[in-house]
Amino acid sequence: MKFVSRTKSMAVPHQIHTYTELRQQIHGDLRIQHPEWVEPNGESPMCDSYEARLTKQLDTFTRRGSNARKGDFPSQ
């Protein structure tokens, strides 16, 4: 039997085609998933920190190519 929640709607995933779309999706999703991180003026230092860390890791991956291993990334 499969459980179906009637109180919480599921987000419909969509394909990401570009790096910019990926960053925009992450930007929005972090703020939706963690509204407590968003200040009244709309800024979110915590979300900005997560986005910067991800960007750094993705940049490392793209510089090294698809042969990069998990251990190649700097730990934060």
N, C-alpha and C positions, 0 to 999 in steps of 0.2 A: 504494500500500500504506500502510496506517495503522499506526503504531507503538503498541503497547499495552504499558505497563509492567506487569509481573507482581509487582513488588516494592513499588510505591508506590500506595496507594489514593487515588483522587480524592475530594475533598469534593463532596457533592451540594449544589448551590446551592438556596437556597430564597428565596422572595420576601420582601422586607422591606416591611412595611406602615406602619410608624410611624418617626418620628425616634428614639424610644427603642430600637426594635429594631435600627435601623442602628447606633447607638452601642454597643449590647451586642454585636452581631456583630463590629464593628471591634475592640472591647476584647478579645474572645476570640481573634479571628484574629491580632492582633498578637502575642499571647503564644504562640500555637501556632507561628507562622512564625518567631519569634525567641526561642526558649527561653533563649538566652544573655543576654537582657535582663532576665530574671526572677530576682530575688534569692531566696536560700533562704527568706526569710520571706514570699515571694509578692508583694512589692512590685516595681514596675517603673517607675522614674523615666523611662526612655527611652520606654516605651509611653505613660505619662501625658503626656509632652511631645508626642508625635505626636497623641494624642487631643485635647489642648488646642488644638493648631494647627488640626486639622480642624474642631473645634467653632467656633473663631473664624471660619474661612472659611465654614462653613455658615451661621453667624449673619449674616455680611455678605451672603451670597447671599439669605437669606430677608428681610432688611431691605430690600434693593434690588429684590426681586421677580425674576421669571423673565427679565427683560430684562438682567440683569447679564451682563457679558462677562468672559472670562478675565482680561483686563487690569485689571478692577475689583478684583481680590483683592490684598491686600498680599502681597508676597513675603516669605518667611521665610528 
